[in-house]
Amino acid sequence: MRVLVIEDDARLREQLVSSLEQGGYAVDAAQDGETGHFLGETETVDAIILDLGLPQLDGLSLLRKLRASGSRTPVLILTARDAWHEKVEGIDAGADDYLAKPFNMEELLARLRALIRRATGHASAVLEHAGVTLDTRTARVSINGNPVKLTAHEYRVLLYLMHHAGVVVSRSELVEHIYAQDFDRDSNTIEVFVRRLRSKLGQDVIHTERGLGYRLGPACG
């Protein structure tokens, strides 16, 4: 899964990026509203973490622009602790949740997981399908109760497929959701990751739908 962080405080931005990457996410980051709006409009992300006090284009204006253009990407806004009016304006502008500064990083990650789960129709933090269990809180994976160790990119591929279990996901869609913007993307590596996942989880967990992509669960037809 891929997250866009729009935060002008360099130290906090670096902390967010580091924590998100450790949590298994691909992360894009912007330090001002104009860049953040551009990335939000042109890049495919699963959630946005948005500070409201941004230079060049403030967070509320950025959010309104995204929603006006039809974006449904879940947005978690960051506000000053005593700025209750910002929270109200943010929710009214289309934010899905808010977090007051200073905040605990674990709480932010939990709220982010919840936003992504709701956007993909999942209620639990533990995703289960075809004998595979993935705990989004700990990034631990098991098959029929047996722990499985995955690399960061293998985990991202599986996480996206688990969030979209039963749906055919194209190789290009996977590329968009497991790599950050500045990463040297190569769609051929997706086949490598899927092959490795099959060797670790079993050949019948991920099916190839010829000419379409991959499906977690029973094959079509």
N, C-alpha and C positions, 0 to 999 in steps of 0.2 A: 504494500500500500504506500501511497505517496502523499506527502504533506507539504504545504507551502506555508512558511513562516514569514510574516511581514512585521518587522520590529526594528525600530531605529536605534535602540540601545545595543551597542555592539556586544557588550559582555553578556547581556541576557539573550541576545540572538544566538551567540555561540553556545551558550548553555542549552538552549532549546534544541538547536541542531544536534548537539552531541547526545543529549538524552533521547531524542527521537530516533537517531540512528542506532543507538544502543538498544532501543525498543523494537528494532526491526523495520523501521520505516525508511523509505527513500525520501530525502528532504531537499527542497528548494528554499532559498531565502532571499529576502529583499529588505533593504534598509530604508526605503522611502515609499510613499504612497503611489507615485507614478510607476515605478518599477514593479511594485506589488500588483497594481492593477493590470499592467501589461502581462505579467506572468499568469495572473488569475484568468485572464481572457484567452491566452494563447497556449497554456500548458494544461495537461490533463492531471488533475490532482484529486485525491479522495477527501481531503479536508483542508481548511485554511485556519491558521492561528493568526489573528489580526489585532495588532495594537491600535488604539484609537488616536493617540497623539503622534501622528506621523508628519514629517516634513513633505512639502510639495503637494501632497493630496492627503487630507485627513482621512482617518479610518472610516468614519461614518459615510463620507462622500464616496469613498472607494466601494464600500459595501453596497450602497444604493445603486451605484453604476453596475456592479456585478449582477445584482438582482434584476435591474431594469433590462439587462441584456439576456436574461433568461437563465442565468447560472443557478443551479440548485445545490451546489457544493456546500456541505456543512461548514459553518463558520463559528469558531470559538473566539470571542472578543476578549481582550485584556483591558481592564479599566483600573483607574485609581480607586483605592479602597473606599474613599468617602464620596466618590462621584456617582451617586445613585442615579442622577439624571442621565448620565452616559449609558448606564445599564439599560434604562428604559428606552432611550433613543436607539440604542444598538439592537435591542430585541425588535422594536418597531421597524427598524430599517431592514430586518431580515436575518439577524444573527440567530443561531440555534442555541447558543449557550454563552455564558460569560464567566470570567474568573477575575477576581480583584487582586491587584498587586499589593504587597508581595504575596506570592503563592507558593505552595508546596509542589514540587515537580511531579510527585507521584499522583497528586490530585489532578493536575493538568493532563497527565497521561491517561488516567482513568476516565476523565470527561471526554477526551479525544476518542478513546476506544468506544465509549458509549455512542458518540455521534456517528462514528463509522458503522457501528452495529445497526443503529436505527436506520441509517441510510440504505443499508443492504438487507434490511428485514430480519435481523437477528436480535434476540432478546438476551441471550446469555453471553458471558465473556468467554465461555468454553465452547468452541465450535467442534461439532462431531459429524462425520460423514464417511460412509463406506469403511468403517472400522478405524478411521483416523481421528484422533483427538488432538486439538490444538488449543492450548490455553493462551489467550491473547495477553493475559496479565503477566505471564512469566516467559512467554515465547517458547514454551516446552511442547514438544510433539511426541505422540506415541501412536503405535499401531497395535490394535488389540491388546492394549495395556502395557506394551513393551516400549520403553523410551527409545527415541530415534534422534540422533544428533545430525543437525543440518547446518550447512553454511549459511551466511547471511542472505545470499541471493536465492538459494534453494528455499529458505524460509519465506522470503517475500513472494516467490512464485506460488508456493503452497498457500500462504495466507490469502492471497488474492483469489485463488481458485476455491478455497474454503468459503470465503465470503460470497462467492457466486456459484456455489455447488449446484450441479445439475444443469448449468447453463454453459453453452459453448463459448469459450473465450478465445479470441484470435491471438495469434502470435504478436501482432502489432499492438494489440490492447495490453498484453502483458508487458511488452517493452515500455509502453507509456507509464505503467503503474509501478514498475519495480526499479526504474532508474531515475535519478535526478536529472535536471536539464543539462548540467555541465558534465555528465558522465558520457564516456565514449560508448554509445549504444550500438549493439550488434544483435540483430534479431536471431542470428544463427545460434547464439549462446542459449537462447530459450530452449532449443532442442536438447542441448547438453544438460541444462538444469532439470528438464522433465525426465530425461533418461536416468539421471542420478536419483531423482525422487522415486522413480519406479523401482530402481534397484534397492532402495531403502524401505519403501512402503509396500511394494508388491506391484506386479505388472498390471493388475486389474483395477488399480485405484484411479489412475489417470488414463483416459481413453483419447486417442487421436481421432478426430472427425475429419476425414480427408478433405482437404481444400477449405476447411473452415477454422479449425483450431483444436483446442483441448477441452475436455469435459471431465470434471470430477464426479465420478459416479457411473451408472450404467451407460453403455454406448447407445447411440441413437439407432432406432430400427431394430 
